[in-house]
């Protein structure tokens, strides 16, 4: 049985691990919270308390990676928006510290969970051929981290760039409901459901699609005003009120490569 290590069993990593276990994979899962260890164990995950910092990596990283063939890295940059310069390259340093341990392990394949924020908010139709042009500190560090992993010759890396994450327990309309003068009313939405995130990762693993880059956004791009107004009505929430000014953001992310290469069909009704 193939063993997979998931670095970061949080909102996405935990249900992903459960799905992989249901498909007969063995899973090592990490958390930075000791209180979550019993939760991981109860789910059938071999649990590890692992911290990856810009200065060091916890000693048990070697045991966490042991005998695994695939590593899924799902740890967000978590940079302070108030002063991003204070954590300049902090996330990149974490990945730099992690790589030597991967090189010494049995890991042959790495799947790095990234974000479409690497493209910035330029007005364009974006595919995997689009050159990243991030305008946020987290986006800049994600690009650098992607490059570090892709350039390493000890393992094969696939980069998976997710759009805005939503799920049964997570939806941006809950934060926008009742707010006024919301910017970019006619900007297209670029969202992806948790179930599709999991389905796409499973497809990449099952079909051995390594040394690749994929954008993962549902092929469903109504305007922000149309979409969030509709969701507010559906969830019986206060309607959001949008600015009358036209949007200066027209970014639309294409997932055509995922649909074509992986033969993947998105769960549109969930959005």
C-alpha positions in Angstrom: 0.0 0.0 0.0 1.3 3.5 -0.9 2.0 5.7 2.0 1.4 9.5 1.8 2.5 12.2 4.2 0.3 15.3 4.4 2.1 18.3 6.0 -0.8 20.3 7.4 -4.0 18.4 8.3 -6.2 21.5 8.6 -9.4 22.6 6.8 -8.3 20.8 3.6 -5.7 18.3 4.8 -7.8 16.5 7.3 -10.8 15.6 5.0 -8.2 14.9 2.2 -6.5 12.4 4.5 -9.8 10.7 5.3 -10.6 10.3 1.6 -7.2 8.9 0.9 -7.5 6.4 3.7 -10.9 5.4 2.3 -9.1 4.6 -1.0 -6.7 2.3 0.8 -3.7 4.7 1.1 -1.7 4.8 4.3 -1.5 8.4 5.6 0.9 10.2 7.9 -0.6 13.5 8.9 0.9 16.5 10.7 -0.5 19.2 12.9 1.0 22.0 15.0 -1.6 21.6 17.7 -1.2 18.8 20.3 -4.9 18.9 20.9 -5.5 17.7 17.3 -3.4 14.6 17.6 -6.3 12.5 19.0 -8.6 13.8 16.2 -6.1 12.6 13.5 -5.7 9.3 15.2 -9.4 8.7 15.4 -9.7 9.4 11.7 -7.2 6.6 11.0 -4.3 8.9 10.3 -0.8 8.2 11.8 -0.5 11.5 13.7 2.6 13.7 14.1 3.2 17.0 15.9 5.4 18.8 13.3 6.5 22.4 13.1 8.3 23.9 10.1 9.7 27.3 11.0 12.0 29.8 9.2 14.8 28.9 11.7 14.3 25.1 12.1 12.1 22.0 11.6 11.0 19.8 14.5 13.1 16.6 15.0 10.3 14.2 14.3 10.0 15.4 10.6 12.2 12.3 9.7 9.6 9.9 11.2 6.8 11.8 9.6 8.3 11.3 6.2 9.6 7.8 6.8 8.5 5.2 4.2 6.2 7.6 2.4 6.4 7.9 -1.4 4.3 11.1 -1.7 4.4 14.3 0.3 1.5 16.8 0.1 2.5 20.2 1.4 -0.5 22.2 2.5 0.7 24.9 4.8 -0.3 28.6 4.1 2.2 31.4 4.2 0.3 33.1 7.1 2.1 36.4 6.6 1.1 39.4 8.7 -0.7 41.8 6.4 0.0 44.8 8.7 3.8 44.5 8.2 4.7 41.9 5.5 8.2 43.2 5.4 8.8 41.9 8.9 8.4 38.4 7.6 10.1 38.9 4.3 10.8 35.4 2.8 9.7 33.7 6.1 7.7 31.1 4.2 10.4 30.6 1.6 12.8 29.9 4.5 10.4 27.3 5.9 10.5 25.5 2.5 14.3 25.8 2.3 14.6 24.2 5.8 12.2 21.4 4.8 13.8 20.4 1.5 16.9 18.7 2.9 14.7 16.4 5.0 12.7 15.5 1.9 15.9 14.8 0.0 17.1 12.3 2.7 13.7 10.6 2.9 11.9 8.0 0.7 9.7 10.8 -0.8 9.8 10.7 -4.6 6.8 12.9 -5.4 5.7 16.2 -3.9 2.4 18.0 -4.4 2.6 21.6 -3.3 -0.7 23.4 -2.6 -0.3 27.0 -3.9 -2.7 29.7 -4.9 -3.9 31.7 -7.9 -2.7 34.8 -6.0 0.6 34.2 -7.7 -0.9 35.8 -10.8 -1.9 39.1 -9.1 -4.9 41.1 -10.2 -4.0 42.0 -13.8 -6.9 42.2 -16.3 -6.4 39.0 -18.2 -7.6 35.4 -19.0 -5.1 33.3 -17.1 -3.8 29.8 -17.9 -0.9 27.8 -16.6 1.2 29.5 -19.4 0.6 32.9 -17.8 3.8 34.2 -16.1 3.1 34.7 -12.4 3.1 38.4 -11.3 2.1 38.5 -7.7 1.2 41.8 -6.0 1.0 40.5 -2.4 3.8 39.4 -0.2 2.2 35.9 0.3 1.9 35.5 -3.5 5.6 36.5 -4.0 6.7 33.9 -1.5 4.5 31.2 -2.9 6.2 31.7 -6.3 9.7 31.5 -4.7 8.6 28.3 -2.8 7.2 26.8 -6.0 10.5 27.4 -7.8 12.6 25.9 -5.0 10.6 22.6 -5.1 10.3 22.4 -8.9 14.0 22.9 -9.4 15.0 20.2 -7.0 16.2 17.0 -8.8 15.7 14.6 -5.9 11.9 14.5 -6.3 9.2 15.4 -8.8 6.9 18.3 -7.9 3.4 19.2 -9.1 2.1 22.7 -8.3 -1.6 23.0 -7.6 -2.8 26.6 -7.6 -6.3 26.9 -5.9 -8.6 29.8 -6.3 -10.8 31.1 -3.5 -11.6 28.2 -1.1 -15.2 27.5 -0.2 -17.0 24.6 1.5 -20.1 23.6 3.4 -18.7 25.4 6.5 -16.8 28.1 4.7 -18.2 30.8 2.3 -17.2 34.4 1.8 -20.8 35.6 1.7 -20.9 35.2 5.4 -18.4 38.0 5.7 -19.9 40.2 2.9 -23.5 39.9 4.0 -24.9 43.4 4.9 -21.7 45.2 4.0 -21.9 48.3 1.8 -19.8 49.9 -1.0 -18.1 46.6 -1.8 -15.5 47.1 -4.6 -15.3 45.3 -8.0 -18.9 44.4 -8.5 -18.4 43.1 -12.0 -15.2 41.2 -11.4 -15.5 37.5 -12.1 -15.4 35.0 -9.2 -12.7 32.4 -9.2 -13.7 29.9 -6.5 -13.3 26.2 -5.8 -15.1 23.9 -3.4 -13.3 21.8 -0.9 -14.8 18.6 -2.5 -13.2 19.6 -5.8 -9.9 20.3 -4.1 -9.8 16.8 -2.7 -11.1 15.2 -6.0 -8.3 17.0 -8.0 -5.6 16.0 -5.6 -6.8 12.3 -5.8 -6.8 12.5 -9.6 -3.3 13.8 -9.7 -2.1 11.0 -7.5 -4.1 8.2 -9.2 -3.0 9.3 -12.6 0.6 10.1 -11.6 0.6 13.6 -13.1 3.9 14.9 -11.7 6.2 17.7 -12.8 3.1 19.7 -13.7 1.4 22.9 -12.8 -2.4 23.1 -12.6 -4.8 26.0 -11.9 -7.8 24.8 -10.0 -10.9 27.0 -10.2 -14.4 26.0 -11.0 -15.4 26.9 -14.6 -18.1 29.1 -13.3 -17.4 32.9 -13.3 -20.5 35.1 -12.6 -19.7 38.6 -11.4 -19.1 39.2 -7.8 -22.4 41.2 -7.5 -24.4 38.5 -9.2 -22.9 35.6 -7.3 -22.9 37.0 -3.8 -26.3 38.6 -4.1 -27.7 35.2 -5.2 -25.9 33.4 -2.3 -27.2 35.9 0.3 -30.8 35.3 -0.9 -30.2 31.5 -0.9 -28.8 31.6 2.7 -31.3 34.2 3.9 -28.6 36.7 4.8 -28.6 40.5 4.5 -27.9 41.5 0.9 -24.4 42.9 0.2 -24.3 46.3 -1.4 -21.7 46.9 -4.1 -20.0 50.1 -5.3 -21.5 51.7 -8.5 -18.0 52.0 -9.9 -16.9 49.5 -12.5 -14.3 46.9 -11.5 -10.7 47.4 -12.3 -10.1 43.6 -11.9 -11.1 41.3 -14.7 -9.0 38.3 -13.8 -10.5 35.0 -14.9 -8.7 31.8 -14.1 -9.0 28.9 -16.6 -9.1 25.3 -15.4 -9.3 23.9 -18.9 -6.0 22.0 -18.4 -7.4 20.1 -15.4 -10.5 19.2 -17.3 -8.6 18.1 -20.3 -5.5 16.4 -18.7 -7.2 14.8 -15.7 -10.6 14.3 -17.4 -12.0 16.0 -14.2 -15.5 17.2 -13.9 -16.3 19.9 -11.3 -19.1 19.8 -8.8 -20.8 23.0 -10.0 -24.0 22.5 -8.0 -22.0 23.0 -4.8 -21.2 26.6 -5.5 
